[in-house]
Amino acid sequence: MSASEYKLKGINVPQKKPAFLVKKNEQPFDINSTVECLERAACIHKQVRGEMYPLLRPGVRLLDLANFVEKRTIELSNEKNSLNKGIGFPIGLSINNCAAHYHPHANDATELKLTDIVKVDFGVEVGGWIIDSAFTVYFDDRHEKLANAVREATELGITNAAIDADIDEWSRSIQEVMESYEVHPIRNLGGHNILKGLIHGEYYLPSFPGQPIIHKRFTEGIYAIETFGSTGTDMAVPSGETTIYRTNPYKNPLLKLDSSRKFMSKLQQSFKTLPFSTRFIDFQPNPKTQLNILSSNKNIIDYPPLSVIEGNTAQYEHTIFLGENGQKIVFSRGDDY
């Protein structure tokens, strides 16, 4: 297959350009309503990813994809209702054995290849509430079994998520689906709950049972149901340069250096509690030293790229709401995935 013959796979590619789902100030909505904020954010997410699909082709730079998603998210968001112009977190564009948290740096020249499988993970925020949704795309049929395994596991996870459901048993069903495809669930990556202004709450939703978790059962709330599968090892380890960080809301920024205190204050003003990229820091010429200081002191949390050894990886994810009386809303689901 030549580069000119590729077909985008892993999603149900829309046959036509998406309708314009969101317009700035199109109609008033309740900024204090969790559901209305998430519905608006999901609308933006669907629109942006629909417009992104024609760009996902061999030869495209990851940096160009990131710039496009950020630009369109900002254009479709209302700054008055957002913490960081609508960007929930920096887009993850993790290729092949890299499962999560690869975000291109400012001079990144990495391009998609015909043989690649890429995980596209980005967030949209409205009123402090974040839609966290991810999908996997590829051009080569050899990735189909892996992608199907993880997509089916995520859908089962959505089906089985319910108030008072046992999370360990929920994880076991995820494992069984993936292993039926001869795919390994990645043990140390999984879903989580979402709190207002915080992409990761205290709930951890692993894809493998028997793991230490604080919360044993689902309760009412917002959850990111995401699963990761691998044809290589079943653990993802840090690999490569960290470009994604988040201020730590539970850490009192007691810093000795005045420069570090000022830098930390600026991060808090600019991004609040949302994750940010080194590409977003335009107020510090060379931020790496300060980021290392703040990270070592736990004032900020770093998210390095995570990769398995050998093999390839896939990821799918949707943001859902679980309410009383069996109420379930899958905000980010669309015709594409």
C-alpha positions in Angstrom: 0.0 0.0 0.0 1.4 3.4 -1.0 1.0 6.6 0.9 -1.5 7.7 -1.7 -3.7 4.6 -1.1 -4.2 4.9 2.6 -7.5 4.6 4.4 -8.1 5.9 7.9 -9.2 3.1 10.2 -10.1 2.6 13.8 -13.1 4.9 13.7 -16.3 5.2 11.6 -14.9 8.0 9.4 -17.7 10.5 8.6 -18.6 10.6 4.9 -19.1 14.3 4.9 -17.7 17.3 6.7 -19.3 17.7 10.2 -22.1 20.1 10.6 -21.2 23.2 12.6 -22.4 22.0 16.0 -21.4 24.9 18.2 -21.3 28.7 17.6 -20.0 31.2 20.1 -22.8 32.5 22.2 -25.2 30.5 20.1 -27.6 30.2 23.1 -27.4 30.7 26.8 -26.8 27.7 29.0 -26.4 27.1 32.7 -22.7 27.5 33.5 -23.5 26.0 37.0 -25.0 22.9 35.6 -22.6 20.0 35.4 -24.6 18.2 32.7 -25.0 21.3 30.5 -21.3 22.2 30.7 -20.3 18.6 29.7 -22.9 18.5 26.9 -21.4 21.7 25.5 -17.9 20.5 25.9 -18.8 17.2 24.2 -20.3 19.1 21.3 -17.0 20.9 20.8 -15.0 17.7 21.1 -17.1 16.0 18.4 -16.8 18.9 16.1 -13.0 19.3 16.5 -12.3 15.6 16.0 -14.6 15.4 13.0 -12.7 18.3 11.3 -9.5 16.6 12.3 -10.0 13.3 10.5 -9.0 14.6 7.0 -5.7 15.7 8.5 -4.9 12.3 9.9 -2.8 10.9 7.0 0.7 9.7 6.4 3.2 12.5 6.4 1.3 14.9 8.7 3.3 16.4 11.5 2.1 15.7 15.0 2.8 19.4 15.8 0.4 20.4 13.1 -2.3 18.2 14.5 -1.8 19.6 17.9 -1.9 23.2 16.6 -5.2 22.4 14.7 -7.0 20.9 17.7 -5.9 23.7 20.0 -6.9 26.4 17.5 -10.3 25.0 16.8 -11.1 24.3 20.5 -10.3 27.9 21.3 -12.4 29.2 18.4 -15.4 27.1 19.4 -15.1 27.9 23.2 -16.2 30.9 25.1 -13.3 32.3 27.2 -15.7 33.6 29.8 -16.9 30.1 30.5 -13.4 28.5 30.4 -10.3 28.1 32.6 -7.9 27.8 29.7 -9.7 28.9 26.6 -11.5 25.6 26.5 -8.4 23.4 26.3 -9.0 20.6 28.9 -5.5 19.3 28.6 -2.7 19.1 25.9 -3.5 16.6 23.2 -1.8 13.2 23.4 -0.6 11.8 20.1 1.1 8.6 21.1 2.4 6.3 18.4 2.9 2.6 18.2 4.4 1.2 21.5 3.8 4.6 23.2 0.5 4.3 24.9 -0.1 7.7 26.5 1.1 11.2 27.2 3.2 11.9 24.1 2.7 15.6 23.2 4.9 17.2 20.6 7.4 19.7 21.8 7.7 23.1 20.1 10.2 22.0 17.4 8.9 18.4 17.0 9.3 17.1 13.4 7.7 13.7 14.0 5.4 12.7 11.2 2.7 9.9 11.0 3.8 6.9 8.9 1.7 4.5 6.9 2.6 1.7 9.4 1.8 3.7 12.5 -1.0 3.3 15.0 -1.7 6.5 16.9 -3.8 7.2 20.0 -5.5 10.6 19.9 -6.5 11.8 23.3 -7.7 15.4 24.0 -9.9 17.3 26.3 -12.4 20.1 26.1 -13.4 22.2 29.2 -16.5 24.3 29.8 -17.3 25.8 33.2 -14.5 23.8 34.8 -15.9 20.4 33.6 -13.8 18.4 31.2 -14.7 16.0 28.4 -11.9 13.4 28.2 -12.2 11.3 25.1 -9.7 9.3 23.0 -9.6 7.1 19.9 -7.1 5.1 17.9 -6.5 5.4 14.2 -4.3 3.5 11.8 -3.8 2.8 8.1 -2.5 -0.8 8.2 -4.9 -3.8 8.7 -2.4 -5.5 10.9 -3.5 -3.2 13.8 -7.2 -4.1 13.4 -7.4 -6.9 16.0 -5.6 -4.7 18.6 -7.9 -1.7 18.0 -11.0 -3.9 18.0 -10.1 -5.5 21.3 -9.6 -2.2 23.1 -12.7 -0.5 21.5 -14.9 -3.5 22.6 -13.4 -3.4 26.1 -14.2 0.3 26.4 -17.8 -0.3 25.2 -18.2 -3.1 27.7 -16.8 -0.9 30.4 -19.4 1.7 29.6 -22.2 -0.9 29.7 -21.1 -2.4 33.0 -20.4 0.9 34.8 -23.2 1.5 37.3 -23.7 2.9 40.8 -22.5 0.4 43.4 -20.9 -1.9 40.8 -17.7 -3.5 42.1 -14.7 -1.9 40.3 -12.5 -5.0 40.6 -15.2 -7.2 38.9 -15.6 -4.4 36.4 -11.9 -4.6 35.7 -12.0 -8.4 35.3 -14.5 -8.1 32.4 -12.2 -5.6 30.7 -9.3 -8.1 31.0 -11.4 -11.0 29.6 -12.4 -9.1 26.5 -8.9 -8.1 25.6 -7.4 -11.5 26.3 -10.1 -13.1 24.1 -8.3 -11.2 21.3 -4.9 -12.2 22.6 -4.2 -8.6 23.6 -2.8 -7.7 27.0 -4.6 -5.0 29.0 -2.0 -2.5 30.2 -2.0 -3.0 34.0 -0.9 0.5 35.1 -3.1 2.6 32.8 -6.8 3.0 33.2 -9.8 5.3 33.7 -10.7 7.7 36.5 -13.3 10.0 37.8 -13.4 13.6 36.8 -14.0 16.5 39.3 -14.7 20.1 38.5 -11.4 21.6 37.5 -9.5 18.3 38.0 -9.0 15.8 35.2 -8.1 13.0 37.7 -10.0 12.5 40.8 -9.3 9.8 43.4 -11.1 7.0 41.6 -8.9 4.7 39.5 -10.5 2.3 37.0 -7.9 -0.3 36.0 -8.2 -2.7 33.0 -6.8 -5.5 35.2 -8.3 -6.9 38.4 -6.6 -7.3 41.8 -5.0 -3.8 41.9 -4.8 -1.6 44.9 -7.6 1.0 44.6 -9.0 3.5 47.1 -12.6 3.3 46.0 -14.1 -0.1 45.6 -17.4 0.7 43.9 -18.8 3.2 41.5 -20.8 6.1 43.0 -22.7 8.9 41.4 -20.4 11.1 39.4 -18.4 11.8 36.2 -16.1 9.1 34.9 -13.6 8.7 32.1 -14.0 5.1 30.9 -10.8 4.3 29.1 -8.9 1.1 28.4 -5.5 0.5 27.0 -4.3 -2.7 25.2 -0.9 -3.9 24.1 0.6 -6.6 21.8 3.8 -6.2 23.8 4.4 -6.1 27.5 1.5 -5.4 29.9 3.2 -2.5 31.8 3.9 1.0 30.4 7.0 2.7 31.6 8.3 6.3 31.3 10.0 7.0 28.0 11.2 10.2 26.4 10.9 13.9 27.2 8.1 15.1 29.4 6.0 17.9 27.9 2.8 17.7 30.0 2.5 19.0 33.5 -0.2 20.0 36.0 -0.1 22.2 39.1 -0.7 20.2 42.3 -3.7 21.5 44.1 -2.8 19.6 47.2 0.7 21.0 47.6 1.4 24.3 49.3 3.9 26.1 47.1 6.6 26.8 49.7 9.5 27.6 47.5 12.9 29.1 48.5 13.8 30.8 45.2 11.9 34.0 44.3 12.1 33.0 40.6 10.4 29.7 41.4 7.7 31.3 43.4 6.9 33.8 40.6 7.0 31.0 38.0 4.6 28.9 40.1 2.3 31.8 40.6 2.2 32.5 36.8 1.4 28.8 36.1 -1.5 28.9 38.6 -2.9 32.1 37.1 -2.6 30.8 33.5 -3.8 27.2 33.8 -5.5 27.0 37.2 -5.7 23.2 37.9 -5.7 22.1 34.3 -2.8 20.2 32.7 -0.6 22.3 30.4 2.1 21.8 27.8 5.6 23.3 27.7 4.4 24.7 24.3 1.8 26.8 26.3 4.4 28.6 28.4 5.1 31.8 26.6 6.0 33.8 29.7 9.3 32.0 30.4 12.0 31.7 27.7 13.5 28.5 29.0 11.1 26.9 31.4 12.7 23.5 31.8 14.9 24.4 34.8 11.9 25.9 36.7 9.7 22.9 35.7 12.3 20.5 37.1 12.5 22.4 40.4 8.7 22.5 40.8 8.4 18.9 39.8 11.0 17.7 42.3 9.2 19.6 45.0 5.8 18.1 44.0 4.4 21.6 43.3 3.6 20.3 39.9 2.8 16.8 38.6 4.6 15.6 35.5 3.1 13.3 32.9 6.0 11.6 30.9 5.2 9.6 27.8 4.4 6.0 28.8 5.4 3.1 26.5 5.4 -0.7 26.5 8.4 -2.8 25.5 8.0 -3.9 21.9 4.6 -4.4 20.3 1.9 -1.7 19.8 -0.8 -0.1 21.8 -4.4 1.1 21.4 -6.8 3.3 23.5 -10.4 4.3 23.5 -12.2 6.5 26.0 -15.5 8.2 26.7 -16.7 10.6 29.4 -19.9 9.4 31.1 -22.2 10.5 34.0 -23.6 7.9 36.4 -26.7 9.1 38.3 -29.3 7.6 40.6 -32.1 5.3 39.3 -29.7 3.9 36.6 -29.2 7.2 34.8 -26.2 7.1 32.4 -25.1 9.7 29.9 -22.3 9.0 27.5 -21.4 12.6 26.6 -18.6 12.1 24.1 -20.0 9.2 22.0 -20.7 10.1 18.4 -21.3 8.3 15.0 -17.5 8.0 14.7 -16.8 6.0 17.8 
